[in-house]
Amino acid sequence: MRLNRVYVDAALSPGLRLELPPAAGVHLAKVLRVRSGDELVVFADDGFEYRASVESVRGTRVAVAIGEARALDRESPLAVTRVPGIARA
């Protein structure tokens, strides 16, 4: 099962209940057709992502309950060295 990720420009914390921004609500309700009880991941600019569950869907208004937080670590563990290739004239 794939978890949908939604960006929210707000302060998030576990236990918080909030209504998603209109653009995200339209996408989730009309395109992805989420229903009450569906799981998703909500993230902001704080370096964490939060598991969330959909509490209600009313038209294009989607309300979610924020669950546990998990720190984001998207850096690759590989070291990369770039070397320019010089072409002959």
C-alpha positions, 0 to 999 in steps of 0.5 A: 500500500502506498502512503500519500505525502502532503506538504502543509505550511503550518507547525505540526505536532503529534496529536494535532487535528487540522484541515489541509490547505484547499489545494491539497484537499482537492487533490486528495478528495477528488483525484486520490479519493481518500476516505475517512480512516485512510493513512497518509504522511504529512510534512512541513519545513521542520525536518520531520514527517508525521503519520496522519489519518483522515478524519473526515472528507466533506467535499474538498475539505479534508481534516486529518489527525496527526500521529507520530513524528519521524525525523527525515534523513534523505541524504545518500550514504554514498560519497560522490566525486565529480571529475570534469572530462576535458575534450580534445580540440 
